[in-house]
């Protein structure tokens, strides 16, 4: 992936001097990718359904309807997708579980990218001993087994949504840091950076106003991949019992419940699994569209 992303950054000043906004040109190319645009629309609908659906849906995910325990799918009934063995509405549980999975995915990816970009851009631009120290720290964290960190953080923070969020961000900021460092190394001796330095800007001002913004195109592409990775990681950890704990739920924990009841009630697995699969496919197609949009060979 690093080879795919390498070399995609062009200074914003260079592109702007050609009279074309780089992000506008990239968006124009992205909008011509019908599969990516369609995936973005579907993902937006899924997100809105998960966020707004429970507000208008008449059932709470933890409410038990003892008159309709294990009700089958009936689109014209009170529970269109049925209930589980406790009489809880399946659609309500999947929508609220989606709120957790999507929130952890998008916010976790945003936090990991922000930390990684600032960290990597600082290391790459300053260089020297600071760069060596910061990147050796990244190497050490890369060498620690992921699940060891997850279990350790869960013990320290607790098996809560915040604990899961911290567990994911602590590891996933490393790759954005390496990417941002590479971009900073390629940009720090460019003419527009030398001009800013000669104009009296401080090192931190140059990092904030020039190095970080000119790394955004690479970061945007990777961020779309990172959201997908965070959602998969959250679902996998919840499936293993290391993530969301009852009574809270996510798609991963619901899939875990459905997997245990696969022989008796396949709906418990298919409904959250279908939402998760649709979301992951959409994110994958959007990532492909962003990668092509920011490809310098298309400019």
N, C-alpha and C positions, 0 to 999 in steps of 0.2 A: 504494500500500500504506500510505503514511504517513497518508493520510486515513482509511483503514480502521481503523488502529490508534489514531488520535488520540482522546483523550477516553475511553479504556477504563479508565483507572485511577481507583479510588476509594480514599480513605484506609482502611487496614485498621482504624483505630480507629472510623471512621464505620460501616463495615459490622458490625464486632464489636458496636457499641453497639446494633445492631438485633437482636442475638441470633443472627446467622447467620455462620458462618465463610465468608469469601469464596471460599477455595479449595475448601471442601467443596461449596458451592453450584455452583461452576463444574464440579467433577468430576461432580456429579449431572447437570448438563446434558450434559456430554461423554459420560457413560455411556449416555445415551438415544440418542446418534448411533450406530446400528448399523454404518454403514459405517466410521466412524472407529475404533470399538472392534474391529471385524473386522480393519481394517488394522493396528492395534496388535498384535493377536495374531499375524498373519502376519509382521509385521516382527520380533517377538520370536522366532518360530520360525526365521526366516532367520538372525538374529543368533546364536542358540544353535547352529544347524547349522554355521555358519562357525567359531564358537569351539570347540565341543566335537567336531564331526565329525572333524577331522583327528587327534584323540587316539585315536579308536576305528577309524578307517579304516586298512586294512592297508597302504596304499601312501603313500609320501612323494611330494610333488609333483615332486621332481627325480630320483626313481628311474626308470631306463629299463628297460622290459621288452622286450628285443630279440626275444622270441618273439611279441609282439603289437604290432608297430609299425603305427600307423594303424588300429587295430582299430575296427570299427564299433560302433554302439550295440547292446548286448545286455544287457538287464536281468538276465539269469540267468547272466552270465559273471563272470569275475574283475574285469573293468573294465566296469561297467554302462553308462557313458556313453562308452566307447571310450578310445582313446589318441591322442596326436598323432604327428607324423612321427618323433619321437625315442623313442616308446614310453612317454611319460609319461602317467599317468592324468589324464584331463581333469577328473573330478570333484574329485580331490585338489587340482589346481591352482586350480580355481574357488573352492573353500572357503578355501584359504589366501590367495588373492587377495582374497576377501571380508573376511578379517580386516584387511587393510591398508586397504581402502576404508572399511569401517565404523569402524575405529579413527580414521582421519584425519577422517572425517566428524563423529563424535560428539565426540571430544576437541577437534578444531579448532573446532567450533561453540561448545563450552563455553568454550574459552580466549578466542575472539573476543568472546563475549557478556560474559564476566567483565571483560576489559580495557575493552570499550566502555562497560559500565554504570558502572564505577568512574570512568572518565575523563569521561563525559558528565554523570553526576550531580554530580561535583565542579565541573565547569565551570558547569553550570546553577545550582547552589545558591550557590556563592561569587560568581559574576557579576563584573562590572567588568572590569578589565584582564586578570585571569587567564582569565576566560571568553573574552574577545576573542582572547587569545594561543592558548589551547588549540583553539578552533574554527577560527582561521585556519590552524593546523597541519593540521587535518582537511581544510580546503579545499585546501591545497597537495597533500596526499597523494591527494585525489580527482582532482586535475588531472594526476597522473603516470600515463601509460599502464600498464595492469595488466601486460601481458606484458613491458614493460621492467623492472618491479620483479621479476617472476618470474625473468627471465634474470639480472638483477643478483644476486639472492639466491642463485640456483643457482650462480653463479660464486664467490660468497663462501663459501657453506656447503657446496656440493657437491650433486650429484644423488642425494641420499639421502632416506630417509623424513623425516628431521628437516628437511632443506632444503625439501622439499615442504610440510611442516607449517608452517614459518615463512613460506614464500611466501604461503600461503593466509591465515594469521592476520593478517599484516601489512596486508592490504587489507580483509578482511571484518570487522574490528572497527569500522570507520568508521561504518557505518550504525547499529549498536547504540548507539554514542556519541551520534549525533545524536538518536536516539529518546529515550535516557535524559536527555539535556540538556533536551529539550522537556518531559518529565515533571517534571524537577526545577524548571524555571521555573514550572510550574503549581502545584507543591506548596510551594515555599519560603515563601509568605506565608499558608499555610493555618493555621487556628487551632491544630491539634495541634502544628505546628512552632513557632509562637510560644510555646505553653505549654512545650514542651521547652526552648526558648531561655531563657524566664523561669525555668525550674527549674534553670538552671545548667549545662546540657549544652553541651559544646564543639561547634564547627562540625563536626568530624570525627565525633563521636558522633552528631550529628543526621543526617549523611549516611549513616552506617553503619546506624543503628537505625530511621530513619524514611524518608529519601528513597529509598534503594536498595530496601528491602522494599516500599514502595508503588509502585514501578515494575515489580515482578516480573510482574504480570499481562500487561503489554504485552510484556515481555521474553520470557516463556514462549511467547507466540504467535509472536514473531519468531524465537525459537530453533528452533522446529520447521521454519520456512522456511529457516533458515540451515543446518541439517544437510543438507537437500536440496541447497542451493546448494554447500556444501563438497564433497559427494560428486560432484556433477556437475563441479565445477571440478577435483577430483583426477583423475577419469576422463578429462576432456578434456586435461589437461596430460600425463598418462601416455600418452594416445593420440598426442599430438604428440611424445612422446619427451622432454618436459621434466620428467617426474615420476619414477615408480619405474623403476629400472634393473635389468636382469637381473643375477643370477639371481632377485632378488625380483620379485614380480608383484602386480598389483592387477587389479580388473575392467577398468580403463581400458587397461592394457598388454595384457591378454589379448584385449580387443576389437580392439586395434591388430593383434595377431598374427592374429586371425581374419579381419580385414578384408583382410589381404594374401593370405590363403588362401581367399577367399570362393568362387572358381571351382572349387577342388579339394576343399575340406572345409568345408561350411557349419556343421558342429557347432562348430568352433572359434570361431565368431562368435555362434551362437545361445545356447550355454550360459551364458557370462558375460554376454552381453547380456540374456538372460532374467532372470537374478538381479538385474542392475542395474535393469532396467525395473520388476520387481516391487517392489524396494526404493523406488524413486522414486515409484511410484504410491502405495504405503503412506504414505510421508512426506507426500505431497501431501494425501491424505484426512485424515491425522491433523492436519495444519496447518489444514485447513478446519474440522475438529471443534473444535480449540482456539480458533480465531477466533470461532466461534459460541458456545462455552461462556463466553468472556470478554466477549461483547458486552453492554454495559451496557443495551441495549434489551430484553434477555431477563430482566433482574433484576426 
